[in-house]
């Protein structure tokens, strides 16, 4: 059995991460479109990033582009260290 085919047992923990709302909506919709859990999607993105590999192929990037339009997500990588918390509406 190759390393790719071998299942790995891990310990998962619940987290309370805060994230930009539209980004979260795109990610949740993408997970649904790929028929995987939100957590599995995030784990995959992070593992690819840690290895310096792109997490998505052309077809998935097309789905991401469409979802970004649906949810009006106009942020990109150049915004990653510039985001600040806005005031909540009451």
Secondary structure, 3 states (H helix, E strand, C coil): CCCCCCCCCCCCCCCCCCCCHHHHHHHHHHHHHHCCCHHHHHHHHHHHHHCCCCCCCHHHHHHHHHHHHHCCCCCCHHHCCCCCCCCCCC
